[in-house]
Amino acid sequence: MTSDKPKLKDMPNLDLFLEMQSAERGASKNTLSAYRRDLLDFQTYLEEKGASAETAGEDDLSEFLSHLSEKGLAAGSMARKFSSLVGYYRFLLTENLRSDNPMQSMKRPKTTRPLPKLLSEADTGKLLETSQHLPEKTPADSYAKCRTICLLEILYATGMRVSEMISLKRSQVREMQRFIAISGKGGKERLVPLNDPAMEALTQWMRRRDEDSKDRHSPFLFPSRGKVGHLTRQRFAQILDDLAVKAGLDKTKISPHVLRHAFATHLLSHGADLRAVQKMLGHADISTTQIYTHVLQERAQRLVREKHPLANKKFE
């Protein structure tokens, strides 16, 4: 006996929607994967009700969002799923694949942006210093050390996203070059400057990389024998975990993205212009960058509360 429930194939316009997001809006692979996952989650939910995403109404969408809320889904994840649905039904309406937009009157979930995790300048220095003293007992050790130093110096010097860094092409960088051209979100290009330690580490790594008979033929700056052809986010996270342990730091509080946060907060704490930091980070909206000023303000307030000599004094 066959079931009358619609299956995932009842989303014939999903691939068209994703193609449009890629072609017209320059959505990244990660963004497209998130859209697909969010919309298929919605379709799977609707299957239990004998409905489909293509024909869903306001009640279906409202019940789905309530279902997610009851499951305790994080506010950020709720907001992303909401945005996926908004984009999908706007696409169906624009392309005349539906005569209405059931998301039009839906209220966006309220979210509060969490403050980035802080990594002090001292702890950042410990990571960088520890990388300089990694063992070199074998050629493989020496190779890994040279690459690790380069990865850390570039990430902390530029604040680029880890996905941007690991996918850098060899053709994008040259020895003693002060800037790297980055293709960021939405295909937007920006120039990020390198400081002297990053330039030195990059020069050393490129020479080491180009000496390898296999690496020199790879288009990527950080080649890998894996399927994607370059170092993966997961592998770099493992490298950072191991380095944190060697540096005597809590690895649960350190990640590739935390180093990006460190870049921004440390620059701002030393008087850098907010607009300049926005451009280097590749933020489309300066309000995204302003979160780092809130971090600094909170830290200053905490220091006053905890360290000021009169902070805990009781007056009679």
N, C-alpha and C positions, 0 to 999 in steps of 0.2 A: 504494500500500500504506500503510495507516494504522499509526501507532505505538501500542503498548499502554501507553506511558509516561504516567503521570498528568501533567496540566498544572496550572498555578496555580489553575485553577478548582476543583481538588480540595481547596481550603481553604474550603469553604462557610461555616465558622464564624468565619473571620477577622474579617469585618465585625461580627459579633455580639460578639466579644471586644473589639474596639476601641470599640464603642458602650458596652459595660459599663464599660470603663476611663474613658471620658469622663463618663458619667452618674453612676456610683457612686463613682468615685475622683477625679473632677475633673482627669483627666490633660490636660495642655496639648496644643496642636496639634503642637508639636515632639516631645513624648513619644510621641504617637500615631503620628507619621510614623516615629519610630525603631522602635517596635514592629512596624509594618507592614514596614518594610525588613528588620528582623532575621528575621522569620518567613518572608518571601518568599525571603530568602537561603537559609534552611534548606530550604524546599520545592524551590527550584531545585537545591540539592545532592542532594536525595533523588531528583529526577527522573532523574538519571544512574544511579541504582540501581534504577529501576522501582518506587520506593516513594513514599509521600506523608506529609506531616506529620500528617495526621489519624490515621493508623494506625501511626506510627513507634514503635519500641520502644527499650529502653534501649541496645541495641547501636548503633542508628542515631544516637542522640543522642551517645553516647560517641565514635563515629567522627567525627561532625561537629565536636565540640569539639576533638578531636585534630587534625583537618584545619585548623581555624582556628589552633591553636597552631603547627602546622608551617609555616603561611604567615607566621608572625611577627606576628600581630595583636597590637596593643597590649593591655596588661593591662586598661586601662579599657574598651576596646571588647569584650574577651572577657567581662568582668563584666556589661556591659549586655546582650549577646546571651544570656548565661546567664539573667539576670533576665527577659528577654522570654519565653524558653522556659518558665521556671518559672511565670510568670503565665498563659501560654496553656494549659498542660496542667492547671493547677489549675482554670482556668475550665471546661475540657472535663469534668473530673471533677465539679465542683460542679453543673454544669448537666445531669448525667447523659448527656453526649454521648460519654463514654468510661467504662469500668468500672474503669480503673486510671490511675495517674499515673506515667509512665515517668521523670519527673524527680525523684521522691521520694527516691531513694537516691543521686542524683548529687551529687558534691562541688563546691561553688562554687570557681571558680578563685581562687587567692590573688592579691591585688592590693596594691600599695603606692601610696597616694595621693601624687601628685607635689606638691611644694611650689609654691605660686603664684609667678608671676614678680613680682619686686619693681620698683617704680617709686619712686624717691626723692622726698622732698618737694621737693627742688630741681628735679628734672626735671618734676615735676607743675606746679610754679610756672612753669617755662619754657613749658609748653603753654598754661597759662591766660594768661600774659603775651603770648605770641605771638598768641593769638586776639584780644586787644584791639588789636593793631596790623595786622590784616589790611587790605589796600587797599580803598578805597571809591570807585573810579573811576566806577562805574555804579550805578544803582539796584539792579541784580541783585547787585552786589558787596556793597552795604550790607545788603541783605536776607540774604544768605548769612552775612555776618559776625555780624549780630545773632542769627541762629539758632544758629550754631556756638558763640558765647559762652554762650548759654542751655543748649545741650546739655551742654557741658563742665561748667558750674557746677552744673547739676542732678545730673549723674552723680557728680561728685566730692563734692558735698554730701550726697547721700543713699545712695550705694552701690547704688542699685537696678539690677536686671538690665537690660541694654540693650533686651531685648524688652519689658520693662515700660515703659521710658521712651518708646520710639518709638511705642508704641500708646496713650499717654496721651490721654484725651479732654479736649477743651476744658472740658467741664463739671466736670472733676475739680479744676481749679485756678482760683483767683481772685486778683486783684491784692492784694498785701500779705497773702496768706494764709501762715501759718507752717508748715502741714502739708499734705501730699498723701496722700490715701487710695489705696493701691495694692492691686490685686487680683493676688496672686502665684500661685505654684504651688498646685495643688489648689483654686483659688478662694478661698484664705485672704486676708483683708484685713489690712493693717497700715498704720499711719500713719508716714510718714517726715518728719522736720523739715527745714526749709530754713534755711541760714544767710543772713546779710545779702547777700553777693554773689550768691547764687543767687536770692534774692527780687528783687533789683534787675534781674538779667538776665532773669528770668521776666517781670517787669512790662514791661520794654522790649520783649521779644519779643512778648508778647500784644498790645500796642498796635500793633506793626508788622504782626503777623499779621492783626489785625482790620481794619486799613486796606485790606488787599488784597480786591478785589471777589470773588475766587474762594475764597481761603482762609477768609474769614469764615463761609462756609456749610458748611465741613467740620466734622465732629464731632471731628476729631483736633486735638491741640495742635500737632503738626508735620505739616501736610498735605503731600500729594504728588499729582502728576498720574498716578501709576502705578496699577496694578490694585488694590493693597491699600488705597490711599487715604491712606497715611501713609508717612513716611520709612522706608526699609528698613534692616535691619542692615548689608547690604552697602554701601549708600551712606554710612551713618555711619562705617563702617570706612574707607572711602576718604577721607572728610573728615579723620579722625584721622590717616591716613597722611600726607596732604598737610601737615597742621599739624605733625606730628613732623619732617618734612623741613625745614620753614621754621624750626622751633625748634632745628635742628641736632642732633636726636636720632635714634637708630637706630629706624626705623619697624618693624623686625621684632620689636622688644622691647616694642611698645606696641599695645594693642588695647582695645576697649571694656571687655572683662572685666578687663584689667589695671588699669583705672581703678577698677573695683569692688574689686579686691584692694588698691589703694592707699588707698582710703577706709577699709577695715578695719584695715590694718596701721598707718596713720598715727594713727587714733583710739586703738588699743591702745597704741601707743608713747608716747602722751601721757596714758596712765592711764585710758582709758575702761573701763567695766565690761564684761566679756565678755558677760554676759546682755543688756545694752543693745545691743551691737553685733549679737548674734544676732537680736534682734527687728527691728532696722533692716534687716538683710540678708534677713530672711524665711527663715532656716534653721529647719527643723523640729527638727533635732537639734543640740545645742550642740557635739557632737563635730566637726561640719562647720566650725563657727566656730573651734574650737581649733587648726585647722591654721595660723591666723595667729599664734598664740602660738609655734608651732614655728618659723615664719619669723623672728620676732623673736629667739628664742633662738639660732638658727643665725647670724643676723647679728651678735649680741653676741659669740658665740664666735669668729667670723671676725675681728671687730675686735680682740679680745684677741690672737689669734694674729698678726695682721698689724701692729698698731699699738703694742702694749705694748712699752715700752723693753727689757724683759728677754726678750721672746718668742724672739728668735733668738740670745740670748747663750749661749755655751758655757762651762760651768763646768769648771774643772780640779781 
